[in-house]
Amino acid sequence: MPYIDSHGNLVDKPQGVLQGYNFPGFFGIFGSIITFIAAFFQSLIAPLIPNRPS
């Protein structure tokens, strides 16, 4: 399910928190919205969380 990311780009697959999850049919719309919100908050919260040791 394609979705629009925070930069206005059309992305074929969800990225970030919900990457790898598929939302079939009607739920695809909600999946896109949830993915957008999750990615948006992830971009806000990520800088506040210390990086994991590599």
N, C-alpha and C positions, 0 to 999 in steps of 0.2 A: 504494500500500500504506500504509494508515494506521499510525501508530506513536504510542507514548506518549513525550512529551518529558520533560525533566528536571523539569518542574513538574507532571507528572501530567496534562497536557492531551493530548487525542487530536488528532493532527495528520494531515491528509489526505496531504500530500506531504512527503518528506524535505527538511529545510532545512540550510543550512550547507555542509559540505564536499561532500556527495553530492547537493546539490540539482540536479535535472534528470536524475538517473539513475533508470532504471526497472529493477527486479529482477523478472522475470516468474516466475510460478508458485512453485515450491518455494524458489527463491532469494530470493523476497520476504521471507521470514522472516529470512534472514541479512542481507539488505539493511537491514531495519529495525534489527536488532541492531547492525550495523556503523555505521549512521547515528547510532544512539543513542550508541554509544561515541565516534564521531568528534565528535559535537556536545558530548559531555561533556568530552572532552579539549580541544576547541577552546575551551570556556568557561574551562578552567583555564589554557591556554597563551596565549590571546589577550591577557590583561592584561600578559603578560610581554614581548610583542612590540611594539616601537614602532609607532605608527600610521603608515600609509602617507601620504606627502604628498598632499594633495588638490589 
